[in-house]
């Protein structure tokens, strides 16, 4: 499960990199991609057996980034559709 999750994180990171160049006029795609990547990082950190201070910091920061990217994605989606 851990290696599958790591492969998903890498695949989403590659998608975000390509989407940032290809879908420049649709920033919500990049925002939602980054949000998915942050959520996967939180899940991977929870799967670590001994979670230390650095792990809890990663969970908090990635959770905040996840929420921020979702909000930015919905704002960009509303702007593009209007």
C-alpha positions in Angstrom: 0.0 0.0 0.0 2.8 2.4 0.8 4.5 2.0 -2.5 1.2 2.4 -4.4 0.6 5.6 -2.5 4.1 6.9 -3.3 3.5 6.2 -7.0 0.2 8.1 -6.8 1.9 11.1 -5.3 4.6 11.0 -7.9 2.0 10.7 -10.7 0.0 13.6 -9.4 3.1 15.7 -9.1 4.0 15.0 -12.7 0.4 15.8 -13.7 0.5 19.1 -11.9 3.8 20.0 -13.5 2.5 19.2 -17.0 -0.9 20.8 -16.3 0.7 24.1 -15.2 2.2 24.5 -18.6 -0.5 22.9 -20.7 -3.6 24.3 -19.0 -2.3 27.8 -18.3 -5.7 29.4 -18.9 -7.4 26.9 -16.6 -5.7 27.4 -13.2 -8.4 25.5 -11.3 -7.1 22.2 -12.8 -3.7 22.9 -11.2 -5.3 23.9 -7.9 -7.3 20.7 -7.7 -4.2 18.7 -8.6 -2.2 20.3 -5.9 -5.1 19.7 -3.4 -5.1 16.0 -4.3 -1.4 15.8 -3.8 -1.6 17.4 -0.4 -4.4 15.0 0.6 -2.2 12.1 -0.5 0.7 13.4 1.5 -1.5 13.6 4.6 -2.6 10.0 4.1 0.9 8.9 3.6 2.0 10.7 6.8 -0.8 9.1 8.8 0.4 5.6 7.6 3.8 6.2 9.1 4.1 4.1 12.3 6.0 6.4 14.7 4.7 9.9 13.9 7.1 12.5 15.4 7.0 16.2 15.6 8.0 16.6 12.0 5.2 14.3 10.9 2.6 16.2 12.9 3.9 19.5 11.4 3.6 17.9 7.9 0.0 16.9 8.5 -1.0 20.3 9.7 0.8 22.2 6.9 -0.5 19.9 4.2 -4.0 20.0 5.6 -3.9 23.8 5.5 -2.5 23.7 2.0 -5.2 21.3 0.9 -8.0 23.6 2.1 -6.3 26.6 0.6 -5.9 24.9 -2.8 -9.5 23.8 -2.8 -10.7 27.3 -2.1 -8.5 28.7 -4.8 -9.7 26.1 -7.2 -13.3 26.9 -6.7 -12.6 30.6 -6.9 -10.8 30.1 -10.2 -13.5 27.8 -11.5 -16.2 30.5 -10.8 -14.0 33.1 -12.5 -13.5 31.0 -15.6 -17.2 30.0 -16.0 -18.4 33.6 -15.7 
